[in-house]
Amino acid sequence: MNIKKLILISAFVLSLLFSSVFVVSADGYTISNATDIQKHIVGISALSQAKQNEYDFDNDGELTINDATYLQKLLVESNEIKYPTRLALNTESINLGESEVYNLTVDSDSPDFPFIFASDNPKIAVVDNSGTVLAISSGTATITCSSSNGLTASCEVTVGKMAQSVTLNKTSLNLGIGETYDLNSTVPSGTVAYYRAYSSNNAEVASVTESGGIITAKGIGTATVTCTLANGVTARCEVTVGAMAQSVTLNKTSLTLGISETFDLTSTVPSGTVAYYRAYSTNDSSVASVTESGGLITAKTAGTATITCTLANGVKTTCTVTVKKLATSLTLNKSSLTIKVGQTFDFNSSVPSGTAAYYRSYSTSNSAIVSVTESGGLVTARKQGTATITCTLLNGVKATCKITVSGSVVKCLDVSEWQSSINFEKVKADGYDYVIIRAGYGKETYQKDARFEENYKKAKAAGLKVGAYWYAYATSKAEALEEAEACLYCIKGKEFDMPVYYDVEEWSQAELSKTALTSLIDAFCSTLESNGYQAGIYATNGMYWNIDKDKLKKNYSTWLAQIDGDFSDITDDLHQYTWTQKVDGISTDVDCNYIYNLNIIK
C-alpha cells in the first residue's frame, strides 16, 4: 500500500474521532463548516463541488486556507467564537513504533477554535485535524498545530521499528494480599513500542492498571498479567497471591561491625505466608546506613543503631547494630598445624578488645593440598604437602598458619568377585566411603569380572564413591590397546567418582624394558582418558622400579601396593597397605588402602 493511500485510509478512520461544535452564526455558518474546509484542504475528506463553490469566499476558484481563515474571522466578528491567546500541546516529543497511533490534545483558552494540524514529513508520520498521529515509517517528523491568528505549537515525533517482542521485569511474582508491584516492560534495542496495555485474567486475585502496569494483590490464588503491544505482541507474568505475612524474622537480631564493614540482612516470613515488600530503615544513618530495598548495612561511625525491616502491612522486626573501630591486628587459634589427608580443622580468629572485624576472609596458598571455606575457616586436608592459610580483614590486616599434611585417615577398599556377595550398606556403616571395583582382566570382553555389575550397582546405591581397575597381561603396546578396548566395553555407561586403574603386576611385564613397559601403560591409560575416564596405574613398589613413574604421574594417578616397610615417604595418590582387612558386610579378607590425594575424587 503506498503512503498516500495509507494516509487517506488512516485519515478516514481517524476522522470518526472528530468532535463538532454546532454554534449557529448570524450568517448560518458554524465552526464545523470551517473544520470541513480544513479537512478538504489537507485531504482528509472531500467536499462536493457545490460546497467548494459555496466556501470559496475569496472567489479565486479553489479552496485554500484563506477561505477557512475568512470564515473563522466571520465567526469571530459575529461573536460565535473568539481567537485563542494561548496554544500548547500535551507533549513536545513522542517516540512511536511504526503503525502506532497517538492522540495529541490541545491546551488553549479557546478550545472550540478550529485549529489546524500538519506534518512536515507525512512519509514518517501523518496527523488528522483532531490531532491523531499515525506513525508510518522510521524517521522524525514535526507535527504543528496552528490557529488562524498566528499561534503555533509543535511536537517532534520520532518513529522507530516496531518491537516484535517485549520483556517484563518479572515473569513470576509472589505477593501478599494488599501488596502492589510496578511491572515494567522493555523492548529490544533499536525497536520502539509506545503503547503497552496491561491486563489481568483474574482481577479478583490480582488487578493491574492498564497503562501503568501497577499490580495489586486482591485475593489468594493465581492470575496472569499480560502486557500487549499495539501489534499484538505479548509478554506474561504469573502472579501468585498468598496470605499476607503477620510476622518477619531477620538473619541477625544483633550484630557487631567494624567501621566501613558491610552486612547483608535477609528476612524470612512464616511458611504459607507472603511478603514481597520489605523496607529497611535505620534510626541513625550516621552510625549505620542501610539500603531500603536490599537490607545492606554499612557501618559508618562508632555507636549503636537500630535497623528496622517493615512489611507493607506495617509488621516490623529489628536488628541492633553496634559499630566499633575496625581492628588493626588479628590472631588465629593456630600459627602452625599438622594434620592428615581427610582431616579437618576449624580456624577461629580474635581481634583486640574494643575493636571489631565481622569480615574475616580465609584463603589457601594451595587448594590442592588444603582447601578452606572462605567465610568460615574450615580447613580440609586433601593431599600431602604444605600450604599456608591466611585470614584477611577488610582493611587488609592478615594472620597466617602453616599447615603440613602428612599421612591419611581416608580408607578405600578394592574388591572383586573373590569377595563374593558384598553388603555395601554395612560396608558404609563400618566407615568406608570409597571402593575400587575390578571390572575385568585381559583383552577379551568375556573376561569381565563376574560380580562387576552387581558390585557397581550396590556400591552406588549405598552411597559409596566408586572407582574401577583392570588387571593387565599385556606385554606390548598393541596388546595394551586391546585390553583398553575390552575394558571400555565392560565399563560402558558407568559413571565413576575415581580413576580407572591399570593393574600391572605380572612377572612377564617386569621382564620388559622400562621404556616398553612405560609405553604400554601409557597406551592403555591414554585410551581411557580419550574416552572420558580418569586413568591411573596400580603396581607394587618393585614393579614401579621398572616404570618411568615420574613421566606417567604427569598425566595419570598412581596407586602403590606395599604392605611392609616405611610408609612415611608415600608420594602416590593411593597406598594399598593390607590384603587382610576385616570389614562388616564382607565375608572374606579384603584389600584396604589409604587415599593420599582427595583431588582424584570427583
C-alpha positions in Angstrom: 0.0 0.0 0.0 1.5 3.4 -1.0 2.0 6.2 1.5 -0.7 8.4 0.0 -3.3 5.7 0.1 -2.4 4.8 3.7 -2.7 8.4 4.7 -6.1 8.7 3.2 -7.4 5.5 4.8 -5.9 6.4 8.2 -7.4 9.9 7.9 -10.8 8.5 7.0 -10.8 6.1 10.0 -9.4 8.7 12.4 -11.8 11.4 11.2 -14.6 9.5 13.1 -13.0 10.8 16.3 -13.5 14.5 15.3 -15.8 16.4 17.6 -18.1 19.1 16.1 -19.4 22.1 17.9 -22.5 23.5 16.3 -22.9 27.1 17.0 -25.2 28.9 14.5 -23.8 32.2 13.3 -25.8 35.1 12.1 -24.9 34.1 8.6 -25.9 30.5 9.1 -22.3 29.1 9.4 -20.7 27.2 12.3 -17.3 26.2 13.4 -17.9 22.8 11.8 -18.1 24.5 8.4 -14.6 25.9 9.0 -13.4 22.4 10.0 -14.9 20.9 6.8 -12.9 23.4 4.8 -9.7 22.4 6.7 -10.3 18.7 6.2 -10.8 19.2 2.5 -7.6 21.2 2.2 -5.5 18.5 3.9 -7.2 15.7 2.0 -8.9 14.1 5.0 -12.4 14.4 3.4 -13.8 15.8 0.2 -16.5 18.4 -0.3 -18.9 18.4 -3.2 -18.3 20.9 -6.0 -21.3 22.8 -4.8 -19.9 23.2 -1.3 -16.5 24.1 -2.7 -18.1 26.8 -4.7 -20.0 28.0 -1.6 -16.9 28.1 0.6 -14.8 29.9 -2.0 -15.1 33.2 -0.1 -12.3 34.9 -2.0 -13.6 33.8 -5.3 -10.2 32.5 -6.6 -11.6 29.3 -7.9 -10.2 26.9 -5.2 -10.5 26.2 -1.5 -7.4 27.4 0.4 -6.5 28.2 4.0 -7.6 31.8 3.2 -11.2 30.7 2.9 -11.0 28.8 6.2 -9.5 31.9 7.8 -12.1 34.1 6.3 -14.9 32.1 7.8 -13.2 32.0 11.2 -12.9 35.7 11.1 -16.6 35.9 10.2 -17.5 33.8 13.2 -15.3 35.8 15.5 -16.8 39.1 14.3 -20.3 37.6 14.9 -19.1 36.7 18.4 -19.7 33.0 17.8 -16.0 32.1 18.6 -13.0 34.0 19.9 -9.4 33.9 18.8 -7.1 31.9 21.2 -4.4 33.7 23.1 -2.7 30.6 24.3 -1.8 27.4 22.5 0.1 24.3 23.7 0.1 20.6 23.1 0.1 17.9 25.8 3.7 16.8 24.8 6.6 18.3 22.9 8.1 14.9 21.8 6.9 11.3 21.4 8.5 8.1 20.3 6.3 5.7 18.4 6.7 2.4 16.7 5.7 2.0 13.0 1.8 1.8 12.8 1.3 3.1 16.3 -1.3 5.9 17.0 -1.1 8.8 19.5 -3.7 11.4 20.2 -2.3 14.9 20.6 -4.5 17.2 22.7 -4.7 21.0 22.7 -4.4 23.3 25.7 -6.0 26.6 24.8 -8.2 29.3 26.2 -10.4 28.8 23.2 -10.8 25.0 22.9 -13.6 25.3 20.4 -11.4 27.1 17.9 -10.8 25.1 14.7 -7.0 24.5 15.0 -5.1 23.1 12.0 -2.7 20.2 12.4 0.0 19.4 9.9 3.1 17.2 9.5 6.2 18.4 7.9 7.1 14.8 6.8 4.0 12.7 6.1 6.2 9.8 4.9 7.2 9.5 8.6 4.0 10.5 10.5 0.6 11.8 9.4 -1.9 13.7 11.6 -5.6 14.5 11.2 -7.2 17.7 12.3 -8.2 16.2 15.6 -4.5 15.7 16.5 -4.5 11.9 16.0 -0.9 11.0 14.9 -0.2 7.8 12.8 3.4 6.6 12.7 4.2 5.4 9.2 8.0 4.6 8.9 11.3 5.2 10.7 12.5 8.7 11.0 11.5 12.1 12.5 8.6 14.4 11.7 7.4 17.6 13.3 3.6 17.9 14.0 2.5 21.6 14.1 -0.8 22.8 15.5 -1.7 26.4 14.4 -4.5 28.9 14.6 -5.6 31.4 12.0 -4.4 34.2 14.3 -0.8 33.0 14.1 -0.4 30.9 17.3 1.6 27.6 16.9 2.7 24.7 19.0 4.7 21.7 17.8 5.5 18.1 18.8 8.5 16.2 17.5 7.6 12.6 16.5 10.3 10.0 16.3 9.3 6.8 14.6 11.3 3.6 15.0 11.0 0.0 14.0 8.0 -1.6 15.8 9.1 -4.0 18.5 8.4 -7.7 17.8 9.0 -8.8 21.3 8.6 -7.4 24.8 10.2 -8.5 28.1 8.8 -7.9 31.6 11.0 -7.3 34.7 9.2 -10.3 36.3 7.9 -13.5 34.7 6.6 -14.7 38.0 5.8 -12.9 41.3 4.6 -13.8 44.7 2.6 -11.1 46.6 0.8 -11.0 49.9 -2.8 -9.7 49.8 -2.8 -5.9 49.7 0.7 -5.6 48.3 1.4 -3.8 45.0 4.1 -4.2 42.4 5.2 -2.0 39.5 5.6 -4.2 36.5 8.0 -2.7 33.9 8.5 -3.8 30.3 11.3 -3.4 27.8 11.7 -4.0 24.1 14.8 -4.9 22.2 17.4 -2.3 21.5 16.7 -0.5 18.2 12.9 -1.0 18.4 10.0 1.0 19.8 6.6 0.4 21.4 4.8 3.3 22.9 1.5 1.5 23.5 1.8 -1.2 26.2 -1.5 -2.3 27.6 -1.6 -4.4 30.8 -4.5 -6.7 31.7 -5.2 -9.5 34.2 -7.1 -12.7 33.6 -8.3 -12.8 37.2 -8.8 -9.3 38.6 -10.2 -10.8 41.8 -6.8 -12.3 42.5 -4.5 -9.6 41.0 -5.7 -6.4 39.3 -3.4 -4.2 37.1 -3.6 -0.7 35.8 -4.0 -0.7 32.0 -1.4 1.9 31.2 0.9 1.8 34.2 1.3 -2.0 35.0 0.7 -1.5 38.7 -0.4 -4.9 40.1 -2.5 -5.0 43.3 -2.8 -8.4 45.1 -6.5 -8.9 45.9 -7.2 -12.5 46.9 -5.4 -15.8 47.4 -4.8 -17.6 44.1 -3.0 -17.1 40.8 -3.5 -14.7 37.9 -1.7 -14.0 34.7 -0.9 -10.4 33.9 -0.3 -9.7 30.2 1.4 -6.8 28.6 0.2 -6.3 25.0 1.8 -4.1 22.3 -0.1 -2.3 19.6 0.8 -5.1 17.1 -0.5 -7.8 19.4 2.9 -9.0 20.7 2.6 -10.1 24.4 4.6 -11.0 27.5 3.2 -12.5 30.7 3.8 -12.6 34.4 2.4 -15.3 36.6 1.2 -13.7 39.9 0.7 -15.9 42.9 -1.1 -14.2 45.8 -0.9 -15.6 49.3 -1.9 -14.7 52.8 -0.1 -11.5 53.9 2.6 -12.3 56.5 1.9 -11.2 60.0 5.5 -11.6 61.2 9.0 -11.4 59.8 12.4 -12.7 61.0 15.9 -11.3 60.3 19.0 -13.4 59.9 20.6 -11.3 62.7 18.9 -9.7 65.7 22.2 -8.1 66.9 25.4 -7.5 65.0 28.8 -6.0 65.7 30.7 -4.4 62.8 34.0 -2.5 62.4 33.8 0.9 60.8 33.4 0.6 56.9 32.3 -3.0 57.1 29.0 -4.2 55.5 26.5 -6.9 56.2 23.6 -8.1 54.1 20.5 -8.5 56.3 18.0 -11.1 55.0 14.5 -11.7 56.1 12.0 -14.6 56.2 8.3 -14.9 56.8 6.3 -17.9 58.1 5.6 -20.8 55.8 2.3 -20.3 53.9 2.5 -16.5 54.0 4.0 -13.9 51.6 5.6 -10.5 51.9 7.2 -9.2 48.7 7.7 -5.7 50.0 10.3 -5.5 52.8 11.6 -2.0 53.5 14.7 -1.5 55.6 15.5 1.7 57.6 17.9 2.9 60.3 17.3 5.2 63.2 20.8 6.6 62.9 22.4 6.7 59.5 25.5 8.4 60.8 26.3 5.1 62.7 24.9 2.5 60.3 23.2 3.1 57.0 21.0 0.5 55.2 19.7 0.2 51.6 15.9 0.4 51.7 15.1 -2.5 49.4 18.2 -4.7 49.9 19.0 -4.6 53.6 22.7 -3.9 53.0 24.1 -2.4 56.2 27.2 -0.2 56.1 29.0 0.7 59.4 29.8 4.4 59.5 31.0 5.5 62.9 31.3 4.1 66.4 28.0 3.8 68.2 24.7 1.8 68.1 21.9 1.9 65.6 18.7 0.0 65.1 17.8 -1.4 61.7 14.1 -2.0 61.1 12.5 -4.2 58.4 8.9 -3.2 57.7 6.3 -5.1 55.6 3.6 -3.5 53.6 1.1 -4.1 56.3 3.2 -2.4 58.9 4.6 -5.5 60.6 8.2 -4.9 61.8 11.3 -6.5 63.2 14.7 -5.1 64.2 18.4 -5.7 64.4 20.7 -3.8 66.8 23.9 -2.9 65.2 27.0 -2.0 67.3 29.8 -0.3 65.4 33.3 -0.3 66.7 36.7 0.8 65.5 37.9 -1.6 62.8 40.6 -4.0 64.2 44.2 -3.3 63.1 45.5 -6.7 64.3 44.3 -10.3 64.2 45.2 -13.6 65.9 44.5 -17.2 64.8 44.0 -20.1 67.2 46.9 -21.9 65.4 50.0 -20.5 63.9 51.2 -23.9 62.6 49.4 -27.2 62.3 50.0 -30.8 61.2 47.0 -32.9 60.0 46.4 -35.9 57.8 44.6 -36.2 54.4 40.9 -36.3 55.1 41.1 -34.5 58.5 39.6 -31.1 59.1 40.3 -28.1 61.3 38.1 -25.2 62.2 40.1 -21.9 62.5 39.0 -19.3 64.9 40.3 -15.7 65.0 40.2 -12.9 67.6 40.8 -9.2 67.5 41.8 -6.8 70.3 39.2 -5.7 72.9 37.4 -2.5 71.9 37.7 -3.3 68.1 35.6 -5.3 65.7 36.0 -7.2 62.5 33.0 -9.0 61.2 34.5 -9.7 57.8 37.3 -12.3 58.0 38.2 -14.0 54.7 40.1 -17.2 54.7 42.3 -18.3 51.7 44.8 -21.1 51.0 48.1 -20.9 49.2 47.5 -24.3 47.6 43.9 -25.6 47.4 45.1 -29.0 46.1 46.9 -29.6 49.4 44.5 -27.8 51.8 41.1 -26.3 51.0 39.4 -23.8 53.2 35.9 -22.2 53.4 36.3 -18.5 52.7 33.9 -17.2 55.4 34.1 -20.0 58.0 37.8 -21.0 58.0 37.1 -24.7 57.9 40.2 -26.5 56.6 40.2 -29.9 54.8 43.5 -31.7 54.1 43.4 -33.1 50.6 46.9 -34.1 49.7 50.3 -34.5 51.4 52.4 -31.3 51.4 52.4 -27.9 53.0 50.2 -24.9 52.5 49.6 -21.6 54.2 46.1 -20.5 55.4 45.6 -16.7 55.5 42.9 -14.8 57.3 42.4 -11.3 56.0 40.3 -8.4 57.4 38.5 -5.8 55.3 41.4 -3.3 55.9 44.0 -5.8 54.7 45.3 -6.9 58.1 46.3 -10.6 58.0 47.2 -13.6 60.1 48.6 -16.9 58.8 49.0 -20.5 59.7 51.4 -23.0 58.0 49.7 -26.4 57.6 51.7 -29.6 57.0 49.6 -32.5 55.6 51.3 -35.9 56.4 49.6 -39.3 56.3 45.9 -40.1 55.7 42.8 -41.2 57.5 40.8 -41.8 54.3 40.4 -45.6 53.7 39.4 -47.2 50.5 38.6 -50.8 49.7 39.3 -52.7 46.5 37.1 -55.7 45.7 36.5 -58.3 43.0 34.5 -61.5 42.6 36.7 -63.2 45.1 34.9 -61.3 47.9 31.6 -63.0 46.9 28.4 -61.1 47.6 29.0 -57.8 49.5 26.6 -55.9 51.7 27.7 -52.4 50.8 25.2 -50.8 53.2 27.1 -52.5 56.1 30.4 -51.5 54.5 29.4 -47.8 54.5 28.1 -48.1 58.1 31.5 -49.6 59.1 33.2 -46.3 58.0 34.2 -46.9 54.4 33.1 -44.4 51.8 35.3 -45.4 48.8 35.7 -48.6 46.8 37.6 -49.6 43.7 35.9 -52.5 41.9 37.6 -54.9 39.5 35.9 -54.6 36.1 37.8 -57.5 34.5 41.2 -58.6 33.1 43.0 -59.4 29.8 41.9 -58.5 26.3 38.7 -60.4 25.9 35.3 -58.9 26.8 34.2 -62.2 28.3 36.9 -61.7 30.9 34.6 -59.2 32.7 34.6 -59.7 36.4 31.6 -61.9 37.3 30.4 -59.5 40.1 31.4 -56.2 38.5 27.8 -55.2 37.6 26.4 -56.3 40.9 29.2 -54.6 42.9 28.9 -51.4 40.9 25.1 -51.2 41.3 25.1 -52.0 45.1 28.1 -49.7 45.9 26.4 -46.7 44.1 23.1 -47.4 45.8 24.8 -47.4 49.2 26.3 -44.0 48.5 30.0 -45.0 48.1 32.4 -43.3 45.8 33.3 -45.8 43.1 36.4 -46.4 41.0 37.5 -49.4 38.9 40.6 -51.4 37.9 41.5 -53.7 35.0 44.1 -56.5 35.6 46.8 -56.4 32.8 48.5 -59.2 31.0 49.8 -57.1 28.1 53.5 -57.3 27.1 53.2 -54.9 24.1 51.6 -51.7 23.3 49.3 -53.4 20.8 48.1 -55.8 23.5 47.6 -52.9 25.9 45.4 -51.2 23.4 43.3 -54.4 23.0 42.9 -54.6 26.8 41.9 -50.9 26.8 39.1 -51.7 24.3 37.9 -54.7 26.3 37.9 -52.6 29.5 35.9 -49.8 27.8 33.4 -52.3 26.6 32.8 -53.7 30.1 32.6 -50.3 31.8 30.5 -48.6 29.1 27.7 -46.4 30.6 29.2 -46.4 34.1 30.0 -43.2 35.9 33.0 -43.3 38.2 34.0 -41.0 41.0 37.6 -42.2 41.0 40.0 -43.2 38.2 40.0 -46.5 36.3 43.4 -48.1 37.2 45.5 -50.4 35.0 46.7 -53.2 37.4 50.3 -54.1 36.3 51.9 -56.8 38.3 52.7 -59.8 36.1 56.3 -61.2 36.0 56.3 -61.2 32.2 55.8 -57.4 32.4 58.6 -56.9 34.9 60.9 -58.5 32.4 60.2 -55.8 29.8 62.4 -52.8 29.4 61.4 -49.7 31.3 60.7 -47.9 28.0 58.5 -50.8 26.7 56.5 -51.2 30.0 56.0 -47.4 30.3 54.8 -47.2 26.7 52.2 -49.9 27.0 50.9 -48.5 30.3 50.6 -45.1 28.6 48.8 -46.6 25.7 46.1 -48.1 27.9 45.7 -45.0 30.1 45.6 -42.5 27.2 42.9 -44.6 25.5 40.7 -44.4 28.6 41.4 -40.7 29.1 40.4 -40.0 25.4 37.1 -41.8 26.2 36.3 -39.5 29.1 37.6 -41.5 32.1 40.2 -40.6 34.6 43.1 -43.2 34.3 45.7 -44.5 36.7 48.3 -47.2 37.3 48.4 -49.8 40.1 51.7 -51.6 40.8 53.9 -52.9 43.5 56.9 -50.9 44.7 59.2 -53.4 42.9 57.3 -53.1 39.6 57.5 -49.3 39.8 61.3 -49.6 39.6 60.8 -50.7 36.0 58.3 -47.9 35.2 59.0 -44.3 34.3 56.8 -43.3 37.2 57.6 -39.6 37.1 56.6 -39.4 33.4 53.3 -41.2 34.0 52.4 -39.2 37.1 52.2 -36.0 35.0 49.1 -37.4 33.4 47.7 -40.2 35.5 47.0 -41.2 39.1 49.3 -43.7 40.7 48.4 -46.4 43.2 51.1 -48.2 45.2 50.8 -51.7 46.7 53.2 -52.1 49.6 52.3 -53.9 52.8 55.6 -53.6 54.7 58.4 -51.1 55.1 58.5 -47.4 55.7 55.3 -45.5 54.6 56.4 -42.1 55.6 57.5 -41.0 52.2 54.5 -42.1 50.1 54.0 -39.8 47.1 51.3 -41.8 45.4 47.6 -41.0 45.4 46.6 -44.3 46.9 48.5 -46.8 49.1 47.4 -50.4 49.4 48.7 -51.3 52.9 47.0 -54.6 53.7 45.3 -57.5 52.0 43.7 -58.8 55.1 41.3 -56.1 56.3 38.2 -57.2 58.2 35.1 -55.2 57.1 31.5 -55.6 58.1 29.4 -56.7 55.1 32.3 -58.7 53.5 32.8 -62.3 54.5 36.4 -62.6 53.3 39.6 -60.7 53.9 39.7 -57.6 51.7 42.4 -55.2 50.4 42.4 -51.8 52.1 44.1 -48.6 51.0 44.7 -45.1 52.2 43.9 -42.2 49.9 46.7 -39.7 50.0 45.1 -37.3 47.4 41.5 -36.4 47.6 41.8 -34.5 44.4 41.4 -37.7 42.4 37.8 -37.9 43.7 35.1 -36.2 41.6 
